[in-house]
Amino acid sequence: MNEGNTDESYRDTISIVSDEGKRKWIYPKKPKGRFYTARTVISIFLLAFLFGSPFIRIDGHPFMLFNIIKREFILFGLVFTPQDFYIFGLVMIASFVALFLVTAVFGRIFCGWVCPQTIFLEMVFRKIEYFIEGNYKSQMDLNNSPWGIKKFFKKISKYIIFFLISFAIANTFLAYIIGTDELWKIITDPVSQHVSGFISIIIFTGLFYFVFAWFREQACILVCPYGRLQSVLLDKNSIVIAYDFIRGEPRGKFTQKEEKSLGDCIDCKKCVNVCPTGIDIRNGTQLECVNCTACIDACDSVMDKIDLPRGLIRYDSMEGISNKVKFRWTPRIIGYCAVLVVLVSTIGVLLANRSDTDVSILRTPGMLYQNQPDNKVSNLYNLHISNKTFEEKSMKLELDGIEGELKLLGNEIIIKPLEIYEGNFLILIQKEKIKLTNTPVRIKVISDGKVIEDISTTF
């Protein structure tokens, strides 16, 4: 809340809804400035990573893959199988805690600088719109003008380009799920051979086109739950995009400043004109604000023109503006940091001790021992091996620590890449060798001449 603003009528409305209750189309002025340039550079790198990652290969295998259907997940070249979901779950929890920490300290900075919705809308689709239809006033004039050749040509050109970009995004999104090889088959093979894949591309294309051509900022304001988390994640010490009401109030035209004791805000409304969600940042932190910094650049440009210091709108906390208090570590921020350190440390230890295979050996439930010829006794065991690599593995089992025989039921153990082997085997021991009801035994799992697992169980 802006403590310098006594008129809180803005809280009774939302920026994207008119007084009649209809959708208010937002026409943001084309931003420019140091923050917008920085965001553009970061967006270029993020877009390059987004579109390039599915095509990056490590030893011929995907760098990133999230195949939910086949339960194959590859993150930065590291394979996660269903047996590793506890690690994957911890990574997701750590990501959320990190997001909460960043929000508690820097507000909704993720939305303005990293969120794909903001990057695509502001750095791709709006740039195309500015190029074809012009700045915000030209867009309003074009939309309010009657249909003609010029308007038809501009609109059809814009929407065709929007559709093509949405199609490219849809294909990229699908490449993350099924891989580029499968995607290429869908593109090159007849549609009849990949009907489900073709339908998926059409659905995703339509969804992205709808979001970026029409739904736009409503996705951030009405759908995204992150904006609503601000009320519980932010406090007066959080660094957000804020208006310095102490310096800026009372507002007044530049020509009146010599006659009256006015603040630095000349009420030019450029900060409102550039806002992609249509809010007035001078009212304070609001649900609709995505921290895009457009208002900072607009205000700084005005301050430069009237020879006043920059920073009337800046990154700062309410405590910093009201009481000139610098950032300080609060118990909540320390708590987030502590939890995040524990999570990251745990994930690091688990990844460091993670093996390429998971082997599980258990005595078959409900099965008693069996008497065998030559005065031997046998136990039946279940064998479960998960291969987490892209290489085929051949394994064998050896009994260790006790004299006896291990007999595999079935063929030799050969496990294909990223697959699971399930089988059974018998352990046979002479009766006179058995001294205890539960005799400890060890089983060595050997691959390529190396012992990869040494598992203890009982006979």
C-alpha positions as CSV (number, residue, x, y, z in Angstrom):
1,M,0.0,0.0,0.0
2,N,1.2,3.5,-0.7
3,E,1.0,5.3,2.6
4,G,1.0,8.7,0.8
5,N,-2.2,8.0,-1.0
6,T,-5.3,8.6,1.0
7,D,-7.7,7.8,-1.9
8,E,-8.1,4.1,-1.9
9,S,-10.9,3.9,-4.5
10,Y,-8.6,2.0,-6.8
11,R,-9.1,-1.0,-4.5
12,D,-12.7,-1.3,-5.6
13,T,-11.8,-2.0,-9.2
14,I,-9.4,-4.1,-11.2
15,S,-7.3,-2.6,-14.0
16,I,-8.5,-5.0,-16.7
17,V,-12.2,-4.5,-16.1
18,S,-14.2,-1.4,-17.1
19,D,-16.9,0.3,-15.1
20,E,-19.5,-1.6,-17.1
21,G,-17.9,-5.0,-16.1
22,K,-16.4,-5.7,-19.5
23,R,-12.8,-6.6,-20.5
24,K,-10.7,-3.5,-20.7
25,W,-8.1,-4.0,-23.4
26,I,-4.6,-2.8,-22.3
27,Y,-2.6,-0.7,-24.7
28,P,0.8,-0.3,-23.0
29,K,3.2,2.3,-24.4
30,K,6.4,0.8,-25.8
31,P,8.9,0.9,-23.0
32,K,12.6,1.8,-23.3
33,G,15.4,2.3,-20.9
34,R,18.2,0.6,-19.1
35,F,16.0,-2.0,-17.3
36,Y,14.1,-2.8,-20.5
37,T,17.4,-3.3,-22.3
38,A,18.7,-5.6,-19.6
39,R,15.4,-7.6,-19.7
40,T,15.7,-7.9,-23.4
41,V,19.3,-9.3,-23.2
42,I,18.2,-11.8,-20.5
43,S,15.2,-12.8,-22.5
44,I,17.3,-13.5,-25.6
45,F,19.4,-16.0,-23.5
46,L,16.4,-17.6,-21.9
47,L,14.6,-18.0,-25.3
48,A,17.7,-19.4,-26.8
49,F,17.9,-21.9,-24.0
50,L,14.2,-22.8,-24.2
51,F,14.2,-23.4,-27.9
52,G,17.7,-24.9,-28.0
53,S,17.6,-27.3,-25.1
54,P,15.6,-30.1,-26.8
55,F,18.2,-30.3,-29.6
56,I,21.2,-30.5,-27.3
57,R,22.7,-34.0,-27.1
58,I,25.1,-35.5,-24.6
59,D,26.6,-38.7,-26.0
60,G,23.6,-38.8,-28.4
61,H,21.0,-38.5,-25.7
62,P,18.7,-35.5,-24.8
63,F,19.9,-32.8,-22.5
64,M,16.4,-32.2,-21.3
65,L,13.4,-34.5,-21.4
66,F,10.2,-34.8,-19.4
67,N,8.5,-37.8,-20.9
68,I,5.6,-38.3,-18.5
69,I,4.0,-41.1,-20.6
70,K,7.2,-43.3,-20.5
71,R,8.3,-42.0,-17.1
72,E,11.6,-40.8,-18.5
73,F,13.0,-37.6,-17.1
74,I,16.4,-36.1,-18.0
75,L,17.5,-32.9,-16.3
76,F,20.7,-31.3,-17.6
77,G,21.8,-34.7,-18.9
78,L,21.1,-36.5,-15.6
79,V,18.6,-39.3,-15.9
80,F,15.8,-39.7,-13.3
81,T,13.8,-42.9,-13.3
82,P,10.7,-43.6,-11.2
83,Q,13.0,-44.9,-8.5
84,D,14.6,-41.4,-8.3
85,F,11.3,-39.5,-7.8
86,Y,12.1,-38.8,-4.2
87,I,15.1,-36.8,-5.5
88,F,13.0,-35.1,-8.2
89,G,10.4,-34.3,-5.5
90,L,13.1,-32.7,-3.3
91,V,14.3,-30.7,-6.2
92,M,10.8,-29.4,-6.8
93,I,10.3,-28.5,-3.1
94,A,13.7,-26.7,-3.1
95,S,12.6,-24.8,-6.1
96,F,9.5,-23.6,-4.4
97,V,11.4,-22.6,-1.2
98,A,13.9,-20.7,-3.4
99,L,11.0,-18.9,-5.1
100,F,9.4,-18.1,-1.7
101,L,12.8,-16.8,-0.5
102,V,13.3,-14.6,-3.6
103,T,9.8,-13.3,-3.3
104,A,10.2,-12.5,0.4
105,V,13.4,-10.5,-0.5
106,F,12.8,-9.1,-4.0
107,G,9.0,-9.4,-4.5
108,R,7.6,-10.6,-7.8
109,I,10.9,-10.3,-9.6
110,F,10.6,-13.8,-11.1
111,C,7.5,-12.6,-13.0
112,G,9.1,-9.6,-14.6
113,W,12.5,-11.1,-15.5
114,V,12.2,-14.9,-15.9
115,C,8.6,-16.1,-16.2
116,P,7.9,-17.5,-19.7
117,Q,4.5,-15.8,-19.9
118,T,6.1,-12.4,-19.4
119,I,9.0,-13.1,-21.7
120,F,6.9,-14.3,-24.6
121,L,4.2,-11.6,-24.2
122,E,6.5,-8.6,-23.7
123,M,9.6,-9.6,-25.6
124,V,8.1,-11.5,-28.5
125,F,4.4,-10.9,-29.2
126,R,4.3,-7.2,-28.2
127,K,7.4,-6.4,-30.1
128,I,5.8,-7.8,-33.2
129,E,2.7,-5.8,-32.4
130,Y,4.7,-2.6,-32.0
131,F,6.5,-3.3,-35.3
132,I,3.3,-3.9,-37.3
133,E,0.7,-1.7,-35.7
134,G,2.9,1.0,-34.1
135,N,2.9,2.3,-30.6
136,Y,0.0,2.3,-28.2
137,K,-1.9,5.3,-29.6
138,S,-1.5,4.0,-33.2
139,Q,-2.9,0.6,-32.0
140,M,-5.9,2.3,-30.4
141,D,-6.6,4.4,-33.5
142,L,-6.3,1.3,-35.7
143,N,-8.7,-0.8,-33.6
144,N,-11.2,2.1,-33.5
145,S,-11.0,2.8,-37.2
146,P,-13.4,1.1,-39.8
147,W,-12.2,-1.9,-41.6
148,G,-10.2,-1.2,-44.7
149,I,-7.3,-2.6,-46.7
150,K,-4.6,-1.2,-44.4
151,K,-6.3,-2.4,-41.2
152,F,-7.1,-5.8,-42.7
153,F,-3.5,-6.3,-43.9
154,K,-2.0,-5.3,-40.6
155,K,-4.3,-7.5,-38.5
156,I,-4.0,-10.5,-40.7
157,S,-0.2,-10.2,-40.9
158,K,0.0,-9.9,-37.1
159,Y,-2.3,-12.9,-36.4
160,I,-0.6,-15.1,-38.9
161,I,2.8,-14.4,-37.3
162,F,1.3,-14.9,-33.9
163,F,0.0,-18.3,-35.0
164,L,3.3,-19.4,-36.5
165,I,5.1,-18.5,-33.3
166,S,2.5,-20.3,-31.3
167,F,3.1,-23.3,-33.6
168,A,6.8,-23.1,-32.9
169,I,6.3,-22.9,-29.2
170,A,3.9,-25.9,-29.3
171,N,6.4,-28.0,-31.2
172,T,9.2,-27.0,-28.7
173,F,6.9,-27.8,-25.8
174,L,6.1,-31.2,-27.3
175,A,9.9,-31.8,-27.9
176,Y,10.5,-31.6,-24.2
177,I,7.9,-34.3,-23.6
178,I,8.5,-36.9,-26.4
179,G,11.9,-35.9,-27.6
180,T,13.1,-34.4,-30.9
181,D,13.3,-37.8,-32.7
182,E,9.6,-38.6,-32.1
183,L,8.6,-35.0,-32.9
184,W,10.5,-35.2,-36.3
185,K,8.5,-38.4,-37.1
186,I,5.2,-36.6,-36.4
187,I,6.3,-33.7,-38.6
188,T,7.6,-35.9,-41.5
189,D,5.4,-39.0,-41.5
190,P,1.8,-39.0,-42.8
191,V,-0.7,-37.7,-40.3
192,S,-2.5,-41.0,-40.2
193,Q,0.6,-42.6,-38.5
194,H,0.7,-40.1,-35.6
195,V,-2.9,-38.9,-35.1
196,S,-2.5,-38.3,-31.4
197,G,0.8,-36.4,-31.9
198,F,-0.8,-34.2,-34.6
199,I,-3.8,-33.4,-32.4
200,S,-1.5,-32.6,-29.5
201,I,0.4,-30.0,-31.6
202,I,-2.9,-28.4,-32.8
203,I,-4.2,-28.2,-29.2
204,F,-1.0,-26.7,-27.8
205,T,-0.8,-24.3,-30.7
206,G,-4.4,-23.1,-30.1
207,L,-3.7,-22.8,-26.4
208,F,-0.6,-20.6,-26.8
209,Y,-2.3,-18.6,-29.5
210,F,-5.2,-17.9,-27.3
211,V,-3.0,-16.9,-24.3
212,F,-0.7,-14.5,-26.2
213,A,-3.1,-13.1,-28.8
214,W,-6.1,-12.5,-26.6
215,F,-5.9,-13.7,-22.9
216,R,-2.6,-11.9,-22.3
217,E,-2.2,-10.2,-18.9
218,Q,-5.3,-12.0,-17.6
219,A,-3.2,-15.1,-17.2
220,C,-1.1,-13.2,-14.6
221,I,-4.0,-11.5,-12.9
222,L,-6.8,-14.1,-13.0
223,V,-5.1,-17.5,-13.4
224,C,-1.6,-17.5,-11.9
225,P,-1.7,-18.3,-8.2
226,Y,1.7,-16.8,-7.6
227,G,0.4,-13.2,-7.7
228,R,-2.0,-14.0,-4.9
229,L,0.8,-15.4,-2.8
230,Q,2.2,-11.9,-2.6
231,S,-0.1,-11.1,0.3
232,V,1.5,-13.8,2.5
233,L,5.1,-13.6,1.1
234,L,5.7,-9.9,1.1
235,D,6.1,-7.5,4.0
236,K,7.3,-4.0,4.5
237,N,11.0,-5.1,4.2
238,S,10.5,-6.8,0.8
239,I,12.2,-5.0,-2.0
240,V,9.6,-4.3,-4.7
241,I,9.1,-1.7,-7.5
242,A,7.9,1.2,-5.3
243,Y,6.9,4.8,-5.7
244,D,8.6,7.2,-3.4
245,F,5.5,9.0,-2.1
246,I,7.5,11.1,0.4
247,R,9.6,12.6,-2.4
248,G,6.8,12.6,-5.0
249,E,3.8,14.0,-3.1
250,P,1.9,16.2,-3.5
251,R,1.7,15.8,-7.3
252,G,1.4,18.7,-9.7
253,K,2.2,19.9,-13.2
254,F,5.8,21.0,-13.8
255,T,4.7,24.5,-14.6
256,Q,3.2,24.9,-11.1
257,K,6.2,23.8,-9.1
258,E,7.6,27.3,-8.8
259,E,4.3,28.6,-7.5
260,K,3.4,25.8,-5.1
261,S,5.3,23.5,-2.8
262,L,4.9,20.3,-4.8
263,G,6.7,17.0,-4.9
264,D,8.8,15.7,-7.7
265,C,5.9,13.8,-9.4
266,I,4.6,15.9,-12.2
267,D,1.6,13.6,-12.7
268,C,2.6,12.9,-16.4
269,K,1.1,9.4,-16.1
270,K,3.9,7.9,-18.2
271,C,4.3,5.2,-15.5
272,V,0.7,4.2,-16.1
273,N,0.9,4.4,-19.9
274,V,3.7,1.8,-20.0
275,C,2.3,-0.6,-17.5
276,P,1.4,-3.9,-19.3
277,T,-1.3,-4.6,-16.7
278,G,-2.8,-1.1,-16.6
279,I,-2.2,-0.2,-13.0
280,D,-0.9,3.0,-11.3
281,I,2.2,2.1,-9.4
282,R,1.8,5.2,-7.3
283,N,-1.0,3.5,-5.5
284,G,1.5,1.0,-4.1
285,T,2.1,-2.7,-4.5
286,Q,-0.8,-4.3,-6.2
287,L,-1.9,-7.8,-7.2
288,E,-1.6,-6.9,-10.9
289,C,2.0,-5.7,-10.7
290,V,4.5,-8.2,-12.4
291,N,7.6,-6.2,-11.5
292,C,8.5,-5.6,-15.2
293,T,10.3,-2.3,-14.4
294,A,8.7,-0.4,-17.3
295,C,7.4,2.3,-14.9
296,I,11.0,2.8,-13.6
297,D,12.4,3.4,-17.1
298,A,9.5,5.8,-17.9
299,C,9.8,7.8,-14.7
300,D,13.6,8.0,-15.0
301,S,13.3,9.4,-18.5
302,V,11.0,12.1,-17.2
303,M,13.3,12.9,-14.3
304,D,16.2,13.3,-16.7
305,K,14.2,15.8,-18.8
306,I,13.2,18.0,-15.9
307,D,16.7,17.7,-14.3
308,L,15.7,15.9,-11.2
309,P,17.3,12.8,-9.6
310,R,16.3,9.4,-10.9
311,G,14.6,6.9,-8.6
312,L,11.2,8.4,-7.9
313,I,10.0,4.9,-8.8
314,R,12.7,2.4,-8.0
315,Y,13.5,-1.0,-6.4
316,D,13.0,-0.4,-2.6
317,S,11.0,-1.5,0.4
318,M,8.2,0.4,2.1
319,E,10.4,0.6,5.2
320,G,13.2,2.0,3.0
321,I,10.9,4.7,1.6
322,S,9.1,5.6,4.8
323,N,11.9,5.3,7.4
324,K,15.1,5.2,5.2
325,V,15.8,1.7,6.6
326,K,18.1,-0.5,4.5
327,F,17.4,-4.1,3.8
328,R,17.7,-6.3,6.9
329,W,17.5,-10.1,7.5
330,T,14.2,-11.0,9.1
331,P,13.5,-14.2,10.9
332,R,11.3,-15.4,8.0
333,I,14.1,-14.8,5.4
334,I,16.6,-16.6,7.7
335,G,14.1,-19.5,8.0
336,Y,13.7,-19.8,4.3
337,C,17.5,-19.8,3.9
338,A,18.0,-22.5,6.5
339,V,15.3,-24.7,4.9
340,L,16.8,-24.2,1.5
341,V,20.4,-25.0,2.7
342,V,19.1,-28.2,4.2
343,L,17.3,-29.2,1.1
344,V,20.1,-28.4,-1.3
345,S,22.6,-30.2,0.9
346,T,20.4,-33.3,1.1
347,I,19.9,-33.3,-2.7
348,G,23.7,-32.9,-3.2
349,V,24.4,-35.9,-0.9
350,L,21.7,-38.0,-2.6
351,L,23.1,-37.2,-6.1
352,A,26.7,-37.8,-5.0
353,N,25.7,-41.3,-3.7
354,R,23.3,-42.1,-6.6
355,S,24.3,-45.2,-8.6
356,D,23.6,-46.0,-12.2
357,T,21.6,-49.0,-11.1
358,D,19.1,-49.8,-8.3
359,V,19.1,-53.4,-7.1
360,S,16.6,-54.8,-4.7
361,I,16.7,-58.4,-3.4
362,L,13.9,-59.7,-1.1
363,R,12.9,-63.1,0.0
364,T,9.6,-64.0,-1.8
365,P,6.8,-63.2,0.7
366,G,4.8,-66.2,1.9
367,M,7.3,-68.8,0.7
368,L,8.8,-71.2,3.2
369,Y,12.1,-73.0,2.7
370,Q,12.1,-76.0,0.4
371,N,14.0,-79.3,0.9
372,Q,16.2,-80.1,-2.1
373,P,18.1,-83.3,-3.1
374,D,21.6,-83.9,-1.7
375,N,20.5,-82.7,1.8
376,K,20.1,-79.1,0.7
377,V,17.6,-76.4,1.6
378,S,16.5,-73.6,-0.7
379,N,15.0,-70.1,-0.4
380,L,13.3,-68.2,-3.2
381,Y,14.2,-64.6,-3.8
382,N,12.7,-61.7,-5.8
383,L,15.2,-59.7,-7.9
384,H,14.5,-56.1,-9.1
385,I,17.1,-54.1,-11.0
386,S,16.6,-50.7,-12.5
387,N,19.0,-49.5,-15.2
388,K,19.3,-45.7,-15.1
389,T,21.7,-45.3,-18.0
390,F,21.5,-45.2,-21.8
391,E,23.6,-48.4,-22.1
392,E,22.6,-52.0,-22.1
393,K,23.9,-53.8,-19.0
394,S,24.7,-57.5,-18.4
395,M,24.9,-58.7,-14.8
396,K,25.4,-61.8,-12.8
397,L,24.9,-62.7,-9.1
398,E,27.4,-64.4,-6.7
399,L,26.8,-65.8,-3.2
400,D,29.3,-64.5,-0.7
401,G,30.0,-65.1,3.0
402,I,28.6,-68.6,3.1
403,E,29.2,-71.8,1.1
404,G,26.2,-72.5,-1.1
405,E,24.8,-72.2,-4.6
406,L,22.9,-69.4,-6.3
407,K,20.7,-70.5,-9.2
408,L,19.0,-67.9,-11.5
409,L,15.5,-68.9,-12.6
410,G,15.4,-68.0,-16.3
411,N,17.9,-66.5,-18.8
412,E,20.9,-64.4,-18.0
413,I,20.3,-60.9,-16.7
414,I,20.4,-58.4,-19.5
415,I,18.8,-55.0,-18.9
416,K,18.0,-52.6,-21.7
417,P,18.6,-48.8,-21.3
418,L,16.3,-47.1,-18.9
419,E,14.4,-50.3,-18.3
420,I,13.7,-52.5,-15.3
421,Y,14.5,-56.2,-14.9
422,E,12.4,-58.4,-12.6
423,G,13.2,-62.0,-11.9
424,N,13.7,-64.8,-9.3
425,F,16.6,-66.9,-8.1
426,L,17.2,-69.7,-5.6
427,I,19.9,-70.0,-2.9
428,L,20.7,-73.6,-2.0
429,I,22.7,-74.4,1.2
430,Q,23.7,-77.7,2.8
431,K,21.6,-78.3,6.0
432,E,24.7,-78.8,8.1
433,K,25.9,-75.3,7.1
434,I,22.8,-73.7,8.6
435,K,23.4,-72.7,12.2
436,L,20.7,-70.1,12.7
437,T,17.0,-69.7,12.0
438,N,17.8,-66.5,10.0
439,T,21.2,-67.0,8.5
440,P,22.8,-63.8,7.1
441,V,24.0,-64.1,3.5
442,R,25.5,-61.6,1.1
443,I,24.9,-61.4,-2.6
444,K,27.3,-59.6,-5.0
445,V,25.9,-58.0,-8.1
446,I,28.6,-57.9,-10.8
447,S,28.6,-55.9,-14.0
448,D,31.5,-55.7,-16.5
449,G,33.7,-57.6,-14.0
450,K,33.1,-55.0,-11.2
451,V,31.0,-55.5,-8.1
452,I,28.4,-52.7,-8.3
453,E,26.2,-53.8,-5.3
454,D,26.9,-55.9,-2.2
455,I,23.5,-56.7,-0.7
456,S,22.8,-58.4,2.7
457,T,19.8,-60.5,3.3
458,T,18.8,-63.6,5.3
459,F,18.4,-67.3,4.5
